[in-house]
């Protein structure tokens, strides 16, 4: 089966209620660094710079995010396309804009971010979420057993295909979401994301608000 036929388009489920903010995504330093770590996950300089950018914004991130209409709309819609699970992992959780939605979906959530500052400003500090446990780790070395995670989610995250393939259960799902689609600095187009995982994966993608969501799972 060719790459273009492995990802089904579910279309738009929620129309944008306000325009997306202009973040100059194509020229944002995060986009350059994202491409560098996708190309080479071991690129320590690029990874360190990327973590540093978001750590510096930790104390203002929540204040900014709550002003954005439907910031996490793609997460809510994406979860409607996932089966129920006993627990889930959120990577690149930041200060926790998606965490309450995931915690309402799964009884236990492990919320992971590479920036201790982001965790301290969110669910690890002033905004704890019942059922969610913060863990400082990056997506390239997740502290979980092979084939153990039933659902792995990110909103505006950085993917590491090799590590996600390792930790996802045989019937597990990856839910990858953005707040602003291609206008998100940390953006991987859904079909490209599917292609990065390869022919052994299949899925569905759709749009909600200004963002998009993609659910991938093994097809074998």
Legacy VTK file of the C-alpha trace (Angstrom):
# vtk DataFile Version 3.0
C-alpha trace
ASCII
DATASET POLYDATA
POINTS 220 float
0.000 0.000 0.000
1.476 3.379 -0.902
2.042 6.095 1.678
-0.738 8.384 0.452
-3.443 5.765 1.056
-2.515 4.822 4.627
-3.941 7.949 6.254
-7.681 8.546 6.057
-8.908 12.154 6.171
-11.811 12.679 8.589
-12.247 16.316 7.564
-13.129 19.319 9.739
-15.183 18.650 12.874
-15.150 22.094 14.496
-14.887 25.318 12.508
-12.383 27.885 13.774
-14.111 30.419 16.006
-11.307 32.975 15.767
-8.297 33.322 13.456
-5.114 31.550 14.518
-2.329 33.800 15.832
0.444 34.600 13.360
3.530 32.970 14.848
5.647 33.214 11.657
5.889 29.446 11.907
7.870 28.882 8.723
10.638 31.147 10.002
10.377 30.376 13.707
13.611 29.019 15.210
11.628 26.083 16.616
10.843 24.896 13.077
14.525 24.765 12.132
15.405 22.922 15.326
12.492 20.520 14.932
13.744 19.550 11.492
17.239 19.052 12.887
16.139 16.626 15.603
13.805 14.736 13.276
16.713 14.259 10.892
19.113 13.318 13.682
17.619 12.563 17.132
21.124 12.608 18.611
21.686 16.249 17.638
22.352 17.417 21.205
23.031 21.078 20.357
19.756 21.411 18.468
17.807 19.565 21.156
19.325 21.670 23.929
18.514 24.873 22.073
14.948 23.730 21.499
14.401 22.904 25.170
15.966 26.240 26.110
13.548 28.217 23.935
10.533 26.775 25.722
12.089 26.820 29.189
12.545 30.570 28.821
8.824 30.943 28.111
7.647 28.710 30.963
6.492 31.472 33.290
4.305 33.105 30.629
3.159 30.101 28.601
-0.099 29.348 30.427
-1.065 33.018 30.537
-0.607 33.195 26.758
-2.263 29.858 25.942
-5.484 30.588 27.836
-6.083 33.615 25.595
-6.219 31.378 22.496
-9.688 30.128 21.564
-9.821 26.355 21.032
-6.110 25.960 21.824
-6.613 22.257 22.600
-9.650 21.570 20.379
-7.654 19.082 18.322
-6.931 17.034 21.447
-10.603 16.763 22.380
-11.510 15.654 18.863
-8.582 13.290 18.528
-9.479 11.531 21.772
-12.935 10.853 20.359
-11.156 8.748 17.756
-9.258 6.633 20.310
-10.466 3.623 22.310
-10.623 3.830 26.095
-7.352 2.995 27.881
-6.356 2.369 31.524
-3.492 4.856 31.345
-1.767 7.172 28.905
1.412 9.156 28.419
1.527 12.772 27.302
4.880 13.875 25.886
5.996 17.487 25.488
3.235 18.394 27.951
4.562 21.903 28.622
2.515 23.625 31.316
-0.392 21.250 30.771
-2.931 22.679 28.334
-3.878 19.205 27.054
-3.384 17.333 30.319
-6.875 17.856 31.840
-8.505 16.538 28.651
-6.321 13.435 28.709
-6.870 12.945 32.461
-10.623 12.978 31.861
-10.108 10.250 29.249
-7.715 7.920 31.124
-7.596 7.177 34.874
-3.814 7.651 35.007
-1.727 10.069 32.946
2.041 10.384 32.994
2.830 13.892 31.753
6.356 14.145 30.383
8.381 17.197 29.392
12.091 17.786 28.836
11.861 21.176 30.554
11.657 21.054 34.369
10.732 24.747 34.205
7.640 23.971 32.130
6.596 21.233 34.561
7.179 23.518 37.558
4.919 26.182 36.047
2.193 23.665 35.221
1.014 20.341 36.582
4.174 19.869 38.653
3.594 23.180 40.437
0.685 25.630 40.593
-1.686 23.700 38.302
-1.780 20.035 39.380
-4.219 17.781 37.531
-5.882 14.924 39.453
-4.731 11.608 38.054
-1.689 13.116 36.308
1.915 12.570 37.365
4.665 14.864 36.011
7.954 13.348 34.856
10.981 15.194 33.499
12.275 13.319 30.435
12.623 13.903 26.723
11.017 12.018 23.870
14.291 10.387 22.842
14.633 8.369 26.067
11.251 7.720 27.644
11.303 5.897 31.033
8.887 3.163 29.996
9.175 -0.500 29.098
9.052 -1.749 25.525
5.510 -2.135 24.114
3.929 -0.864 27.342
1.990 2.340 26.513
-1.596 2.041 25.218
-1.923 5.716 24.257
0.796 8.303 23.629
-0.343 11.885 23.073
1.246 15.235 22.311
-0.049 18.719 21.618
2.509 20.785 19.694
5.232 18.258 20.366
8.501 16.940 18.958
8.331 13.360 17.638
10.927 10.633 18.022
9.746 7.776 15.817
12.288 5.250 17.029
11.353 5.760 20.688
7.614 5.930 20.100
7.766 2.673 18.163
9.619 1.102 21.090
7.238 2.113 23.896
3.827 1.882 22.194
1.910 -1.318 22.900
1.288 -3.625 19.970
-2.275 -2.292 19.746
-1.383 1.160 21.082
-2.223 4.514 19.504
-0.244 7.678 18.922
-2.382 10.833 19.010
-0.472 13.773 17.550
-2.134 17.185 17.747
-1.420 20.804 16.900
-3.142 24.000 17.939
-2.714 25.863 14.647
-1.974 23.281 11.957
0.781 24.484 9.633
0.844 27.743 11.599
2.311 25.858 14.563
6.105 26.305 14.862
6.476 22.679 15.998
4.614 21.176 13.060
4.890 17.896 11.181
2.300 17.549 8.423
0.078 14.492 9.142
0.975 12.514 6.028
4.650 13.179 6.607
4.290 11.946 10.195
2.695 8.734 8.910
5.486 8.365 6.370
8.122 8.742 9.092
6.627 5.739 10.866
6.548 3.745 7.657
4.366 1.226 5.850
3.608 -0.792 8.994
1.383 1.987 10.340
-2.017 3.334 9.402
-4.344 5.986 10.758
-6.797 8.831 10.470
-6.363 12.588 10.556
-8.743 15.498 10.893
-9.061 19.143 11.823
-10.681 20.894 14.774
-10.621 24.639 15.316
-7.378 25.957 13.857
-5.500 22.747 14.619
-5.219 19.197 13.385
-4.988 15.753 14.935
-3.644 12.417 13.749
-4.147 8.961 15.241
-1.623 6.323 14.162
-1.457 2.634 15.002
0.354 -0.428 13.747
-1.390 -2.037 10.803
0.054 -5.505 11.350
LINES 1 221
220 0 1 2 3 4 5 6 7 8 9 10 11 12 13 14 15 16 17 18 19 20 21 22 23 24 25 26 27 28 29 30 31 32 33 34 35 36 37 38 39 40 41 42 43 44 45 46 47 48 49 50 51 52 53 54 55 56 57 58 59 60 61 62 63 64 65 66 67 68 69 70 71 72 73 74 75 76 77 78 79 80 81 82 83 84 85 86 87 88 89 90 91 92 93 94 95 96 97 98 99 100 101 102 103 104 105 106 107 108 109 110 111 112 113 114 115 116 117 118 119 120 121 122 123 124 125 126 127 128 129 130 131 132 133 134 135 136 137 138 139 140 141 142 143 144 145 146 147 148 149 150 151 152 153 154 155 156 157 158 159 160 161 162 163 164 165 166 167 168 169 170 171 172 173 174 175 176 177 178 179 180 181 182 183 184 185 186 187 188 189 190 191 192 193 194 195 196 197 198 199 200 201 202 203 204 205 206 207 208 209 210 211 212 213 214 215 216 217 218 219
